[in-house]
Amino acid sequence: MPRYLAAVAAALLLGACSSSTAAPAHSPTPLTGALAQGLIAYVADGGVGVLDPATGKATIVAPLKAGTFRVAGPVWAPAPNVDHPVLYFTLHDDRAAERRTTAGVVPYDWLFRVDPFAGTIEPIAASQDSQSEGPIGLVANAHYLALTVGCCTTYEVDALDLTKEAAPLKVLSKPPSQAAFFTEGAVPGNSGLLAVRAFGTGTWYWLNAEAGVLNPFPLKLGPDDGPIAISPDGTMVAVALPDHGAMIQSINSALPVESPSATGTAVPTTSPRSTPTALAPKRVKLYAAGAPDGMAPAKQYLTGTNVSGVAWSGPIEGGTYAMVKASPGPQAMVDGLLTATMLPAAADTPANRPLTKVYTWRFDSSKTSPIETIADATPAVLASYPPLNTGVLFHHWGPIDSWALVGGCYRYRVVITGSIPPTATTFGLAGNTLCSAKPTPSPTAATPSHS
């Protein structure tokens, strides 16, 4: 965590350097009380919140129950049809998992989006995850959000295209057929370049989310370095170093797209643009309030609240702190998914569980779909509409593929059969009502509707 905060602090310095040399931009007159210093997003005991650095006022915009979830993020990034940055964060359900003879939860990873000015929270995707402690390395720019998920030697990198309304996360690299990587940073703007570090070797690469290929990384960084933060113009980088704060130096983030090699390894290339003027590496030092030299932070916020993640937005001219609203939080949606995926009582017996079959289909509920009326998994239905990869767990069923459950207007038709007469239900991460039946989906709990 200290290295992460060091990189964030250094990123603020990079932003200050970049803005001081940029030509003044013509923009509409900001609102009175507009957030010229932006907002600081954070994760603390009470949940995900935002803080006004000008006044020190803070608001929890996504409340969380203490000890329930492991959180990664937050990060600021755009959202479709919204003219201001919003927050993205992930959750991993940390409650006691179910066992064959005991009740509990099915651990899921969740990706949520919170609009602190609208007071809304939306589930982007959910993924069953009984192996790891949840996603790490959450990074974003104007085009992609990327993260690492997995454990041991099976770390995979997944990315979300932020320009689309709703879609499954794209798997960019997944063992054993591809290398295991940790996400360490993203090139600002609309770039598809993500900084990743290989598991085991510690070698750094650019992973191109747009083309799905590797490029060589322009700096020699160690296996314990990172994460990194890149300046808005893509010419400087702040690297968090183990036990040594952060270091700022020049970087070339304008690399060409290259074809993947047969082995899937990076092939050295040259940049089509000239390398920026070399900047001697600079060390950035952070001082604690009780440091021996007596230097104290300029300001202190949220002391005693166990802050575990921070992200500072740019100026938000279209918003004021008075416009910040709290959302209901993610708890109802997380619990709603557990309710929707619970086995019927008749199927949840030692004798019947091995005989139980679960079939799941995804459909876009903004338009009429034949999937929404499926009542049985007959051979004709399975031939016409191949189901998602789904399995029976203990007292629940669950999707097997990564990030199989998507929010937005997507809904899921489920048929449970084999040990019981065919039982069909429909549910969604953001609500059960089909989008074709209402103007916009609302973030309500996902409880099954029977037909």
C-alpha positions in Angstrom: 0.0 0.0 0.0 2.7 2.6 0.8 4.2 2.1 -2.7 0.8 2.6 -4.3 0.3 5.9 -2.4 3.8 7.0 -3.5 2.9 6.4 -7.1 -0.3 8.4 -6.7 1.5 11.3 -5.1 4.1 11.3 -7.9 1.3 11.2 -10.5 0.0 14.4 -9.0 3.4 16.0 -9.5 3.4 14.8 -13.1 0.0 16.3 -13.7 1.1 19.6 -12.2 4.2 19.7 -14.4 2.1 18.9 -17.5 -0.5 21.5 -16.8 2.0 24.2 -16.1 3.4 24.0 -19.6 0.2 23.4 -21.5 -1.5 26.1 -23.5 -4.7 27.5 -21.9 -7.8 25.6 -23.1 -11.0 27.4 -23.8 -13.9 25.9 -21.9 -17.3 27.0 -20.7 -17.5 29.1 -17.6 -17.4 26.7 -14.6 -20.2 26.5 -12.0 -19.9 28.6 -8.9 -18.2 26.3 -6.4 -17.0 24.0 -9.2 -14.4 21.4 -8.2 -11.3 23.1 -9.6 -9.1 20.7 -7.5 -11.2 17.7 -8.4 -12.2 15.0 -5.9 -10.2 12.5 -4.0 -11.8 9.1 -4.1 -10.9 6.6 -1.3 -11.8 3.3 0.3 -12.2 3.4 4.1 -14.1 1.5 6.8 -17.4 2.8 5.8 -17.1 2.1 2.0 -16.0 4.0 -1.1 -16.2 7.8 -0.7 -15.1 11.1 -2.2 -13.4 14.0 -0.5 -13.2 17.7 -1.5 -9.5 18.6 -1.1 -10.4 22.3 -0.9 -12.6 21.9 2.2 -11.8 18.5 3.6 -15.5 17.4 3.4 -16.1 13.8 2.7 -19.1 11.6 1.7 -19.4 7.9 1.4 -21.0 7.3 -2.0 -21.0 3.4 -1.9 -21.5 2.2 1.7 -20.0 -1.2 2.6 -20.3 -3.4 5.6 -17.0 -3.7 7.5 -15.3 -7.0 7.1 -17.7 -8.2 4.3 -15.7 -7.4 1.1 -12.1 -7.0 -0.1 -12.0 -3.9 -2.3 -9.6 -2.9 -5.2 -9.5 0.6 -6.5 -11.1 3.0 -6.8 -10.2 4.6 -10.1 -11.7 7.5 -12.0 -12.7 6.9 -15.6 -15.4 7.9 -18.1 -18.7 6.3 -18.6 -21.0 6.2 -21.7 -23.4 9.2 -22.0 -21.9 10.9 -18.9 -19.9 14.2 -19.2 -18.0 13.8 -15.9 -15.7 11.1 -14.5 -17.2 8.4 -12.4 -15.7 5.8 -10.0 -15.0 2.1 -10.7 -14.0 -0.4 -8.0 -14.1 -4.1 -7.5 -15.3 -6.3 -4.6 -14.5 -9.8 -3.5 -17.0 -11.4 -1.1 -15.0 -12.2 2.0 -17.7 -13.9 4.0 -17.5 -17.6 4.9 -17.9 -19.7 1.9 -20.5 -22.5 1.7 -19.5 -26.1 2.2 -21.2 -29.4 1.5 -22.7 -29.6 5.0 -22.8 -25.9 5.9 -24.4 -22.7 4.6 -22.4 -19.7 3.3 -21.8 -17.6 0.3 -20.4 -18.3 -3.1 -17.4 -15.9 -3.4 -17.8 -13.6 -6.4 -15.7 -10.8 -7.8 -17.7 -7.8 -8.8 -16.9 -4.7 -10.8 -19.1 -1.7 -9.9 -19.5 1.8 -11.3 -20.6 4.7 -9.1 -21.7 8.1 -10.3 -21.1 10.4 -7.2 -23.2 13.2 -8.8 -26.2 11.0 -9.7 -26.1 8.9 -6.6 -26.3 5.7 -8.7 -24.4 2.4 -8.6 -24.3 -0.1 -11.4 -22.9 -3.6 -11.5 -20.7 -4.0 -14.6 -19.9 -7.7 -14.2 -19.6 -10.5 -11.7 -17.3 -13.6 -11.8 -17.3 -16.6 -9.5 -13.9 -16.8 -7.8 -13.3 -19.4 -5.1 -9.5 -19.4 -5.6 -8.2 -15.9 -5.1 -8.8 -13.0 -2.8 -10.1 -10.8 -5.6 -8.9 -8.5 -8.4 -5.7 -6.5 -8.0 -4.0 -3.8 -10.1 -7.1 -1.8 -11.1 -6.0 0.8 -13.8 -7.9 2.9 -16.3 -7.7 5.6 -18.9 -10.3 7.1 -21.3 -10.7 3.9 -23.2 -10.0 0.8 -21.1 -10.2 -0.3 -17.5 -7.9 -3.3 -16.8 -7.2 -5.5 -13.8 -5.5 -8.7 -12.7 -7.4 -11.6 -11.2 -6.3 -15.1 -10.2 -3.9 -16.7 -7.8 -0.7 -18.7 -7.6 0.6 -18.9 -11.2 -2.7 -18.4 -13.0 -3.0 -14.6 -13.0 -4.9 -13.3 -15.9 -5.4 -9.7 -17.2 -8.9 -8.6 -18.1 -10.1 -5.4 -19.7 -13.4 -3.5 -20.1 -14.0 -1.2 -23.0 -15.3 2.0 -21.3 -16.8 3.3 -24.6 -19.5 0.6 -24.7 -22.7 0.6 -22.9 -22.4 -2.9 -21.5 -20.3 -5.9 -22.6 -18.3 -8.8 -21.0 -14.8 -8.1 -19.9 -12.2 -9.1 -22.5 -9.6 -11.6 -21.4 -6.2 -10.2 -22.7 -3.9 -12.9 -21.2 -4.7 -16.1 -19.4 -2.5 -19.0 -18.4 -1.7 -21.7 -19.3 -1.9 -20.8 -23.0 -0.6 -17.2 -22.3 1.7 -15.6 -19.9 0.6 -14.6 -16.4 0.8 -10.8 -15.9 0.2 -8.2 -13.2 -1.3 -4.9 -14.4 0.8 -1.9 -13.3 -0.4 1.1 -15.2 -2.1 2.5 -18.3 -1.1 5.1 -20.9 -3.5 8.1 -20.5 -6.0 9.1 -23.1 -7.6 6.8 -25.6 -4.6 4.5 -25.7 -4.9 0.7 -25.5 -1.4 0.3 -24.0 -1.3 -1.3 -20.5 1.9 -1.7 -18.4 2.2 -5.2 -17.2 4.8 -7.2 -15.3 5.3 -10.9 -16.0 4.8 -13.4 -13.1 8.0 -15.2 -12.3 10.5 -13.4 -14.6 9.4 -9.9 -13.5 9.9 -8.6 -17.1 7.9 -5.6 -18.1 5.8 -5.1 -21.3 3.2 -3.0 -22.9 0.1 -5.2 -23.4 -2.0 -3.7 -26.2 -5.6 -4.1 -25.2 -6.8 -3.1 -28.6 -4.7 -5.7 -30.6 -4.1 -8.2 -27.9 -0.4 -8.3 -28.4 2.8 -7.5 -26.4 5.3 -4.7 -27.0 8.6 -4.3 -25.3 8.6 -1.9 -22.4 10.8 1.2 -22.9 12.3 1.3 -19.3 14.3 -1.3 -17.4 12.3 -1.9 -14.2 12.7 -4.5 -11.6 10.4 -7.3 -10.6 9.5 -5.5 -7.4 9.0 -2.1 -8.9 5.6 -0.5 -9.6 2.8 0.4 -9.9 3.4 3.3 -12.2 1.6 6.5 -13.1 2.1 8.2 -16.5 1.8 12.0 -17.2 -1.2 13.1 -19.3 1.1 13.8 -22.3 2.7 10.3 -22.0 6.3 11.6 -21.7 7.0 11.1 -18.0 6.4 8.2 -15.6 6.3 7.9 -11.8 7.5 4.5 -10.6 6.8 3.3 -7.1 10.0 1.6 -5.8 10.2 -0.9 -2.9 11.0 1.0 0.3 12.3 4.0 -1.6 9.3 6.2 -2.4 8.7 7.0 -6.1 11.0 8.0 -9.0 10.1 10.2 -12.0 11.8 9.8 -15.3 11.1 10.1 -19.1 9.2 7.5 -21.0 8.1 6.9 -24.5 4.5 5.6 -24.5 3.9 6.0 -28.3 4.6 2.5 -29.6 3.3 1.0 -32.8 0.8 -1.9 -33.0 2.6 -5.1 -34.0 1.4 -8.5 -35.0 1.6 -11.2 -32.3 4.5 -13.6 -32.6 4.0 -17.3 -32.9 5.4 -17.7 -29.3 3.3 -14.9 -27.9 6.4 -13.1 -26.6 7.3 -9.5 -27.2 9.3 -8.6 -30.3 11.4 -5.4 -30.1 10.2 -2.5 -32.2 11.2 1.1 -32.7 8.9 4.0 -32.1 7.5 6.0 -35.1 7.9 9.2 -33.1 11.0 10.7 -31.7 11.8 9.9 -28.1 11.1 12.8 -25.7 14.0 14.8 -24.3 15.7 12.7 -21.7 14.8 13.7 -18.1 17.2 12.6 -15.4 15.3 10.4 -12.9 14.1 12.2 -9.9 13.3 10.7 -6.5 10.1 11.8 -4.8 10.1 11.8 -1.1 7.0 11.6 1.2 7.1 12.6 4.8 5.0 11.3 7.7 3.7 13.7 10.3 6.2 12.3 12.8 9.2 12.2 10.5 12.6 12.9 12.3 13.2 16.0 10.1 10.0 17.5 11.5 8.3 18.0 8.1 4.6 17.3 8.2 2.1 16.8 5.3 0.5 20.0 3.9 -2.9 18.6 4.8 -4.3 15.5 6.5 -7.7 13.9 5.8 -9.7 10.9 7.0 -7.3 10.1 9.9 -8.4 7.0 11.8 -10.6 5.6 9.1 -8.2 2.9 7.7 -8.0 4.3 4.2 -6.7 1.6 1.8 -6.9 3.2 -1.7 -7.0 6.6 -3.2 -7.5 8.2 -6.6 -7.5 11.9 -7.5 -9.7 13.1 -10.3 -8.8 16.0 -12.6 -10.8 19.3 -12.2 -14.5 18.8 -12.5 -16.0 22.0 -13.8 -19.5 20.7 -14.2 -19.9 19.6 -10.6 -19.8 21.0 -7.1 -19.4 19.2 -3.8 -23.0 20.1 -3.0 -24.1 17.9 -5.9 -22.5 14.7 -4.5 -25.0 12.0 -3.6 -24.7 8.7 -1.9 -25.8 5.5 -3.7 -27.6 2.6 -2.0 -24.3 0.6 -2.2 -23.7 -2.8 -3.6 -24.9 -5.1 -0.8 -28.4 -5.7 -2.2 -27.1 -6.7 -5.6 -24.4 -9.0 -4.2 -26.9 -10.7 -1.9 -29.5 -10.8 -4.7 -27.2 -12.8 -6.9 -26.8 -15.4 -4.1 -30.5 -15.6 -3.8 -31.0 -16.0 -7.6 -28.4 -18.8 -7.9 -29.6 -20.9 -5.0 -30.6 -24.4 -5.8 -34.3 -25.3 -5.2 -34.7 -27.2 -2.0 -35.7 -30.4 -3.8 -32.5 -30.3 -5.8 -30.3 -29.4 -2.8 -29.9 -32.8 -1.3 -27.0 -35.2 -1.2 -28.9 -37.6 -3.4 -30.1 -35.1 -5.9 -27.2 -32.7 -6.3 -25.2 -35.1 -8.5 -28.2 -35.4 -10.8 -29.0 -31.7 -11.0 -28.3 -29.9 -14.3 -28.3 -26.1 -14.7 -28.5 -24.4 -18.1 -28.0 -20.6 -18.4 -28.5 -18.3 -21.3 -27.7 -14.6 -21.6 -29.9 -12.2 -23.7 -30.3 -8.5 -24.3 -33.5 -7.5 -22.6 -33.8 -4.2 -24.4 -35.4 -6.1 -27.3 -37.6 -9.2 -27.6 -35.6 -12.5 -27.5 -36.8 -16.1 -27.7 -34.4 -16.9 -24.9 -36.6 -15.1 -22.4 -39.4 -17.7 -22.7 -37.3 -20.9 -22.6 -39.0 -23.3 -20.3 -36.9 -26.5 -20.7 -33.4 -27.5 -21.9 -34.7 -29.8 -24.7 -32.3 -31.0 -27.4 -33.9 -28.6 -29.9 -33.4 -25.6 -27.5 -29.8 -26.5 -26.8 -29.1 -26.9 -30.5 -30.6 -23.5 -31.3 -29.3 -21.6 -28.3 -26.1 -23.0 -26.8 -26.0 -22.2 -23.0 -23.2 -20.7 -21.0 -20.8 -22.9 -19.1 -22.5 -23.5 -15.8 -22.1 -26.0 -12.9 -23.6 -27.0 -9.6 -21.6 -26.0 -6.6 -22.9 -27.0 -3.2 -26.1 -25.3 -2.4 -25.9 -22.9 -5.3 -25.1 -23.1 -9.0 -22.7 -20.8 -10.7 -21.2 -19.7 -14.1 -17.8 -21.2 -14.7 -16.2 -18.8 -17.2 -14.5 -15.5 -16.1 -16.9 -12.5 -15.9 -19.8 -14.5 -17.4 -22.4 -12.3 -15.7 -22.8 -8.8 -17.2 -24.9 -5.9 -16.0 -26.7 -3.3 -18.0 -29.7 -4.6 -19.9 -28.4 -8.2 -20.0 -30.6 -10.8 -18.3 -30.2 -14.5 -17.7 -32.6 -17.3 -18.3 -32.0 -20.3 -16.1 -33.4 -23.8 -16.3 -32.8 -26.3 -13.5 -33.6 -29.9 -14.3 -32.4 -33.5 -14.0 -33.2 -34.1 -10.3 -36.5 -32.1 -10.4 -39.0 -31.1 -13.0 -37.7 -28.3 -15.3 -37.8 -25.0 -13.4 -37.2 -21.8 -15.3 -36.3 -18.4 -13.8 -35.0 -15.0 -15.1 -32.6 -12.7 -13.2 -30.2 -9.8 -13.9 -27.4 -8.2 -11.9 -29.0 -4.8 -12.0 -32.6 -6.0 -11.7 -35.1 -8.5 -13.0 -37.4 -6.3 -15.1 -36.6 -6.5 -18.7 -35.3 -3.2 -20.3 -37.9 -3.6 -23.0 -40.6 -3.2 -20.3 -39.3 0.1 -18.8 -37.4 3.2 -20.0 -34.2 2.5 -18.0 -32.9 -0.3 -15.8 -32.8 0.4 -12.1 -30.1 -1.0 -9.8 -32.3 -3.2 -7.6 -31.6 -6.5 -6.0 -31.4 -9.6 -8.3 -34.1 -12.0 -7.1 -35.5 -14.7 -9.4 -38.8 -14.4 -11.2 -40.5 -17.7 -11.9 -42.5 -18.7 -14.9 
